[in-house]
Amino acid sequence: MFLSVFLFACAANISEETRENTDTSISFKEVAQNPNHYEGKTVLWGGEIIQILPQENGTTLIEVLEWPLGWTEKPRREVSFRGRFLVLLKGPIDVSLYRRGVRITVAGEIQGSIQGEKIKSVSDRTYHYPILLSREIYLWKDYGYENSTPYGPQGYDPSKYLHPGTDILHY
C-alpha cells in the first residue's frame, strides 16, 4: 500500500482534474500529421524548451522539442527527432524559469498548427508546429548534469517563485 501511494504521489505533477480531461490515446506523431483533425482535444505532452517567444498581443509562445513521457510524466530524452510544438500562454511569464533546456510537461488543448514563417524568431520557418493552449505546465528540476549548459546544471525549484506548495501553473 505504501508503494502505491508513493508511486501515485511521484506521478501527480498535473492535477487529477486536468488529467481526467486529457485524451491519452492521441500521440504527438498523429497530431503532427494532421493537427486540425484533433483541434479542441486536450493532451499531455512533454519535452525540452528550445526558446521563449513573447508576442505583441501579450501572450507568450514556448517552442518545445517533444520527448516521450516516462511513468512519472517526466520527458525522456530520445536520440531520434520526434518533432516540435508550441505552447500558447495567455500573458507574460518569468523567462528566468522558462529557459532553454528546461524540461516541461504540458497539459493543453490542441489549437491546430501554424507554419514557422508566421512566427518571428521561431527555429524552423518551414515546419508546421502543433499549438497547445496551456492548461497546466510542470517545470522539472534537473539536479544532475544530464541537462547541463555552459552555465552549469539547471537545478532550481520553481515552487519557491510560483504557487506556494506546488510547481503546477494554471492558465
N, C-alpha and C positions, 0 to 999 in steps of 0.2 A: 504494500500500500504506500509506504514512504517513497519508494522508487517511482511509482506512477504520479504521485503529487509532485515530486522533484522534476520529472520529465515534463509535466504539463506547465509548471512554473517557468522552466527554461524556454519553452516554446511560445510563451504568451507575450510576444513583442507587439503584436497588433491586437486590438481589443476583440473580444469574443463576438460582440455585436457586428463589427465590420467583417470579421472572418466568416460569420454565418451568411453574409450577403455576397461573398465572393464566389465566383464560378471557377473551381479548381480544375475543371475538365478542359479549360481553354489554355492552350500552350502559347508561349511567346511566338514560336515559329508559325502557328496557324494565324495569329493576329497579324504578324509581319507580312504575310502573303496577301491578306485581304482585311485591312483594319476597319473599313467601313461596314463590313458584314457583322462585326462584333460591337459596333457603337452602342454605348449605353450599358454594356456588361461591366461588372466590377471584377478585377483580377488582382492577384497578389504576385508581384514580380520583385526582383532584386538585381543588384549589380554594384558597379563602382562609378562614382561621379566622375565624369570627364570634365565638365565645366558648368558654371552658373551663368545664365543669360537673362539679366534683368530686362524687362520690356518697357516700352514707353508708356503703356497703359497702366502701369503699377503692378502688373503681375510678374512672376518670375518663372522661367523655364530652367529645368535641370536636365542636362544631357547625361544619360546613363548608359554605360556599357553593360548589357544584360548578361547575367550569370544565373545558372540554376540555383534554386534554394535548397539548402540542406534540411535535415529534420528539425532544426531549431529555427528555420526560416532565415538563416544567415546565408548570404550569397557565397557560393563556392567558386573559386577561380577555375576556369576552363582554358585549355590550350587553344581549342578551336574557336573561331569567331562565330558568335551566335547572333549578334546584331546590337543595335542601339535603340533607345526610346527616349522620349521627352516626358518629363513630369511637369505639369502646369500647377503652380501655386498661386492662389489669389492673394497678392500682397507681397511686400518685400520680405527678405529673410536675412539672417545673420550669416554672411558669407564666410566668417571665420569658422563656423561649424560645418557648413556645406561647402567643403573644398575638394579639389581634385584628389582622387584616390580614396576618399571615404566610402565605405560600403554602406548601402542603404537597402532597406526592404520597404516597398511601397504598396499600399492598397489604394487602388484608384479606378475610376470609371473611364473606359475607353472612349475617346473623343474623335476617333478616326485617325487620319495621318496628315502629315504636311511634308512637302518636299523641302530639303535643306536650303535651296536657293531663296526661300521665302523668309528665312530667319537669319538675321545678321549675326555673324560670328559663329555659326554652327560648324561642326567639324567637317561634314561632307555635304557639299551643295547638291549632289545628285541622289542622295539617299532619301527614301521615304520613311520618315520617323513616325512610328505609332505614338500617339499622345495619350497620356493618362491625366485626368483631373484628380489631383491628390485628395484622398480621404484621410489617410494616416501615413506617416513616414516614421520609420525607426532608423536611427543612426547607430551604426555598430562601433563599438570600442575595440580597436585592434591594438593590443598591448605588445605584441611581438614585432619582429622585424619583417614579417611577411608582407606588410603593406607599407613599407618604408619609402621615404622620398629622400632627396638630397638634404632635406632639412631635418631629418630624424624620423623616428617612428611616429605614427599617428595614433597616439593614445590619448583620449580625452573623455570626459564624462559630460555629455550634453545635458543630462538631467540637472546639473548644477545651474544651468543657464536657462532652461526652458520651463517645464512644469515640475514643481517640487514632487519628488517621489516617483517620477516616471520619465521615460525617454520618448514617450509617444507624443507626437504632434497632431493636433486635429485641425483640419481646414474645412 
